[in-house]
Amino acid sequence: MGNTNIQVLFDAWNQALQTGDPKKVTLLYENDAILLPTISNQVRHSHDEIEDYFTHFLAKGPRGEINESNIRIFGDIAINSGVYTFSFKDDSSVSARFTFVYRWNQERWMIIEHHSSTMPE
């Protein structure tokens, strides 16, 4: 499993955002995944809580782009961390630091941890 395959997991996540369907995004997260989201102070611990976050986030029409990516793979765990920028349909944008932690479940890579925080000024 090479770094390229981990990189495309972000592309799949970003494409799920483009559908505008929070269920499609949520399905990329493991059932017990943790989401520390960019524009909410609430830690999300379940599919219901993660879907609730994306319902509000997707209403803004986000499109993500990675500015810096650092991928490391440790057996069935892969980590991609760096910086991404979201642009929104109102022409605003936000840059944030991210960490995606994925676990291979013998079929596909699932997000088990996703931390996103806006860049400090």
C-alpha positions as CSV (number, residue, x, y, z in Angstrom):
1,M,0.0,0.0,0.0
2,G,1.8,3.1,-1.2
3,N,1.4,6.8,-0.3
4,T,-0.4,7.4,-3.5
5,N,-3.2,5.2,-2.4
6,I,-3.5,7.1,0.9
7,Q,-3.5,10.4,-1.0
8,V,-6.5,9.3,-3.1
9,L,-8.5,8.8,0.2
10,F,-8.6,12.5,0.6
11,D,-9.8,12.9,-3.0
12,A,-12.6,10.4,-2.3
13,W,-13.5,12.4,0.9
14,N,-13.5,15.7,-1.1
15,Q,-15.6,14.1,-3.8
16,A,-18.1,13.0,-1.2
17,L,-18.3,16.6,0.0
18,Q,-19.2,17.7,-3.5
19,T,-22.3,15.4,-3.5
20,G,-23.7,17.6,-0.7
21,D,-24.9,14.4,1.0
22,P,-23.7,14.2,4.6
23,K,-24.5,10.4,4.6
24,K,-22.0,9.8,1.8
25,V,-19.3,11.6,3.8
26,T,-20.2,9.9,7.0
27,L,-19.8,6.5,5.4
28,L,-16.1,7.1,5.0
29,Y,-15.7,7.2,8.8
30,E,-15.5,4.1,11.0
31,N,-18.5,3.6,13.3
32,D,-16.4,4.5,16.3
33,A,-14.5,7.3,14.6
34,I,-13.7,10.6,16.3
35,L,-14.1,13.9,14.4
36,L,-12.6,17.1,15.8
37,P,-14.1,19.5,13.2
38,T,-12.9,22.9,12.0
39,I,-16.0,25.0,12.5
40,S,-17.6,23.4,15.6
41,N,-16.4,23.2,19.2
42,Q,-18.2,19.9,19.7
43,V,-16.2,16.6,19.4
44,R,-18.1,14.1,17.3
45,H,-18.1,10.5,18.6
46,S,-20.6,8.7,16.4
47,H,-22.0,8.5,12.9
48,D,-25.1,10.5,14.0
49,E,-22.9,13.3,15.5
50,I,-20.5,13.3,12.4
51,E,-23.5,13.4,10.0
52,D,-24.9,16.3,12.0
53,Y,-21.7,18.2,11.6
54,F,-21.5,17.6,7.8
55,T,-25.2,18.5,7.4
56,H,-24.2,22.1,8.4
57,F,-20.8,22.1,6.8
58,L,-22.0,20.9,3.4
59,A,-24.6,23.7,3.3
60,K,-21.7,26.1,2.8
61,G,-20.6,24.3,-0.4
62,P,-17.1,23.4,0.7
63,R,-14.4,22.3,-1.7
64,G,-11.0,21.2,-0.2
65,E,-7.5,21.4,-1.6
66,I,-4.4,20.0,0.1
67,N,-1.6,22.5,0.4
68,E,0.8,20.2,2.2
69,S,0.5,16.5,2.9
70,N,2.6,14.2,5.0
71,I,1.7,10.5,4.7
72,R,3.1,7.7,7.0
73,I,2.0,4.1,7.0
74,F,2.3,1.7,10.0
75,G,0.9,-1.7,9.0
76,D,-2.9,-1.3,9.0
77,I,-2.8,2.3,10.2
78,A,-2.1,5.2,7.9
79,I,-1.8,8.9,8.8
80,N,-2.1,11.9,6.5
81,S,-1.4,15.3,8.1
82,G,-0.7,18.7,6.8
83,V,-2.6,21.8,5.7
84,Y,-5.7,22.2,3.5
85,T,-7.8,25.1,2.3
86,F,-11.5,25.1,1.9
87,S,-13.3,27.4,-0.5
88,F,-17.0,28.0,-0.1
89,K,-19.8,29.0,-2.4
90,D,-19.9,32.5,-0.9
91,D,-16.3,33.0,-2.1
92,S,-14.8,32.8,1.4
93,S,-12.1,30.4,2.3
94,V,-10.4,29.0,5.3
95,S,-7.0,27.3,5.8
96,A,-6.7,24.6,8.4
97,R,-4.3,22.0,9.8
98,F,-5.5,18.5,9.4
99,T,-4.8,14.9,10.5
100,F,-6.6,12.0,9.0
101,V,-5.9,8.6,10.7
102,Y,-7.1,5.6,8.6
103,R,-7.4,1.9,9.5
104,W,-7.4,-0.9,7.0
105,N,-10.4,-3.1,7.8
106,Q,-9.3,-6.0,5.4
107,E,-11.5,-4.4,2.7
108,R,-10.9,-0.7,2.6
109,W,-9.3,2.2,4.5
110,M,-11.7,3.9,6.9
111,I,-11.2,7.2,8.8
112,I,-10.9,6.5,12.5
113,E,-9.7,9.9,13.5
114,H,-10.0,13.3,11.8
115,H,-8.7,16.5,13.4
116,S,-9.1,19.8,11.6
117,S,-8.3,23.2,13.1
118,T,-8.0,26.6,11.5
119,M,-4.6,28.1,11.1
120,P,-3.6,30.6,13.7
121,E,-3.1,34.1,12.5
